[in-house]
Amino acid sequence: MLRLQDEFRDLFRRPFGTLFSDISKVIPLLPGKVVYSVGDVVTDSLLSRGIYPDIAVIDGYTMRSPFLKTPLYAGARQIRVVNPAGMITADLISGLNEAITHPPALVFVEGEEDLAVIPLVIAAPNGALVLYGQPGEGVVLREIDDSAREDARILLSYFTSENASIK
């Protein structure tokens, strides 16, 4: 399991991709792409527009409050994982890898899904799009390529290992 060190938390408040003020500005970029969403609000926003992400990662909360419209993603396999706040667990990584291998999938995280973007970017195929919410600012889009994976690995350097490792 990997734990984000407290002194580096501010680094993770910056967008890890291109920030859009509204999801409606991202929608035209999605057709024909593999799309992964992280977060209840982003996932619900896509589903309500008839866009079904290949993988949706949710935890039932938004900004630490229950998200009362937890997305119902009919037709997607459901994968449940445990991932405490501020952590990246082997269970989360395994669940994301399973989802990538066999989409569509809804990964429901017991704990917090915020940091799932990092292992998702590392494992996702080139050309896939990862979307996640940037609280109070909009939605972030990151297209997967070698540069995105390298940026994600750099972010992992701010974590310490506790009884597990990630590659």
N, C-alpha and C positions, 0 to 999 in steps of 0.2 A: 504494500500500500504506500502511496506517496502523499505527503502532507505539504501543503503550501506554507512556506515560512511567513509569519506575520509581517515582517519588515518588507516583504515584496508584494503585499496585497494590492497596493496602489497601481502597480504595473499592469494588473489584470483588469483595471477599470478603463483602460484605453481600448478602443476598437481593434480587433484582430482581423482586419479586413476593411472593406469600404463601408462607411456609415451612410445610411439613407435615412432621411427624416421620417419617412412613412413607407410602410410595406407596399403601398400601391405603386411606388416608384421602382420596386424590385420585380414585381409581377411580370413585366414585359421581358425580363432577362431569363425567365425560367423555362419556357417551352423547349422541349427536346433535351433538357438537361436532367441529370441525376440530381435530386434535391434532398438534402438532409436538413431537418429543422431541429433546433435545440431550444426548448422553452415552451411553456404552455400557451402564452399569448401569441407567439409567432406561429406555432402549430395551429392553434385555433383560427388565427387570421387566414392562414393558407386554406384550411379545410372549409371555412365559411365562404371562400371564393371558388370552391370546387377544385382546388389544387391539392393533390394527395402526395405528400413527400414520400420518397422511397423509405426513409427512416425518420421517425419523429421521436425525440427524446424529451420526456416530460417528468415532472415530479409532483404535480397537483398544487403547486404554489406559484405565486408571482410576487416578487419583492417581499418574500417572507410571510405573505398572507395567503390563505387558501384561495385557490383559483376555482371559483364555483362553476365554471364552464369547462371542466376537464374534457379535453377533446375526445370524442368518440370516433375512433378511426376504424370503421367497419372494413373487414377484409384483410386487415394487417395482423400478422402474428403478434402476440403480446409476449414480451420478455421482461421479467422483473429482475432488478438488480438492487444491491445495497451500495450506497456511496454517501458517507457522511459529508457534511459541509467542509469545505477546505481540503478535500481529499480527492485522490484518484485511486480507486480500488481495482484489484485484479478482477473482481466481479463485474465492475463497470466495463472494463476493457474487454472482457470475455463476451459480455452482452452486446457491446457495439460490434465486435468482430462477427458474432453470430448474425446480427442484423444486416451487416454489409454483405455477408455471404448469402443470406436468404431473405431479400426484401420482398414485399414491403413489411416493415416491422414497426411496432410501437414499443419503445423501450421505456418502461416505467421505473423511475428511480426512487427507491425509498431513501430519503435523505435529501440530497441536492444535486441537480443536474448541471449547474453552471459551468463547471470545469470540464464537462464531457466534450466540449468543443476541441480540446487539445488532443486527446487520443483519437477522436473521430477524424480530425484533419490528418493525423499521422497514418491512419488505416484506410482512409477513403481513396478511391481510384482517381487518377488524373481526370480533370474536367468536371468532377462533381462540384456542386455548390453547397456550402454550409451556410445556413442562416441562423442567426440568434438575435435576441433582443438586447439592446443597449439601454438600460433603465433611464428613463427621462429624456432619451435622445432619439431613439428610432430602432432601426434594424441594421445589423451588420451582415454583409455578404462576403464570403471568402471562397474564391475558386481554388480548387485543389490542384497543386503542381508541386514540383520539388522545392520551390522557394517557400511555399506555405508549410510543407512538412518540416523544413529546416527551422522556420520561425517557431513552429510548435515545439520542436526539440529544444530550442533555446529557452522557451518558457518553462519547459520541464526542468531546466537546470536550477530553477528557483524552488524546487521541491526537495524534500529529504525523504529517503527511503525508510520505511518502517516494515520490516518483515516481508517485503516483496519488491519486485523490480519491473520496469517497463522498458521495452526496446523501441 
